[in-house]
Amino acid sequence: MPRRFGAYGGAYVPETLVPALEELARTWREARRDPSFRRELRTLSETLGGRPTPLYFARNLTRRAGGAEIWLKREDLVHGGAHKFNNALGQGLLARRMGKPRLIAETGAGQHGVATAMIGAALGLRTEVYMGVVDMRRQRPNVERMQLLGARIHPVTTGSRTLKDAINAALRDWIANVRTTHYLLGSAVGPHPFPSLVADFQSVIGREIRRQSVRAFGRLPDLAVACVGGGSNAIGTFHPLLATSVDLLGVEAGGRSPRSAGAASLTRGRPGILHGTFSYVLQDADGQVADTESVSAGLDYAGVGPEHAWLRDTGRARYLAVRDRDALTAFRWLAQDEGILPALEPSHAVFAAVREAHRRPSSQHVVVTLSGRGDKDLEVVRRAPR
Ligand SMILES: *Cc1c(COP(=O)(O)O)cnc(C)c1O
């Protein structure tokens, strides 16, 4: 498991956390070689999570784009309604293996909190979730889901009262309770080993894409597209395709206007340290972390996973930002063309995928990872100007 991706990554944390991070890395190294662990991970992915998820040919959306075929990797059909389950299950099993009875998590859109609360219930682990009060307000249904699943919510009132502050609060809790508690980090960010660990658990997405593409259209896609918040569904999509010639496109949240920073760390940020890792960060001239804004709470994060920083610099993957308005447009396309209500996060990726497909011949195939379903976003979409 790499600690660094070029200069990026590492573990910039207080000394008190180092033993816990090392224990986590060691536990995963052992577990991934343990057939009984792998069997349990696979069985629960299938029987609780609903894997494998289908690869769906979006015929009408393809017609709208007027170019390459568009295929959707249906992570919106995973238990809980997003890809977050894949990582929560994997880390939940590791927590149990380490003998830690308590899970803590941060959440932005609430999807990671819901996934963690589900896994906590299924594996019999106590679950507590940190969430900014701004996010609690805009993602009310997920707050209620977490509570019904038996999780305790800690409202976070510091800073911008969104995801970044929830991560800070969860890290403080972990430092104080590290012996009994596993911090179930929700994206491919944070100190080593989290970026590699989360990428491993999410790579099931890309492995299935590889297999299903060959079965569905006889070869690998020409382009794979995924939205990038912290970057976990994107790195899970990209990882198994890195050694191929498939083009990779990550789509960040461009926010309200072309001039706003949105939450586009890779396209509008600079290298810096945030939450224990060296990567691209939206920051001011003094290195203070900037406030982000996006119509989708799940992309609203000033940092990004360090492996994406490296893929960007080396040119193996390309990244661009799509603004709120275009994501809302893509949401309506998918609803009306295909009868699918996507989350606003992957709606950013769908918009970029349609534009890319338009520029490519009909002989090509574009796969876009539909990271989650849109039930949580209906209120936001309803209130948005059209
Ligand atoms: C959390 C979330 C994201 C963003 O997280 P990544 O780690 O970048 O994948 C994207 N889509 C959905 C549906 C989410 O819930």
The ligand as an ORCA input file, in Angstrom:
! r2SCAN-3c Opt
* xyz 0 1
  C     -20.143     11.344     -0.878
  C     -20.592     11.286     -2.256
  C     -19.777     11.691     -3.316
  C     -18.436     12.314     -3.124
  O     -17.493     11.516     -2.488
  P     -16.285     10.859     -3.235
  O     -15.426     10.381     -2.123
  O     -15.631     11.891     -4.082
  O     -16.807      9.738     -4.045
  C     -20.241     11.528     -4.598
  N     -21.463     11.018     -4.842
  C     -22.280     10.624     -3.856
  C     -23.628     10.080     -4.204
  C     -21.886     10.746     -2.529
  O     -22.704     10.362     -1.559
*
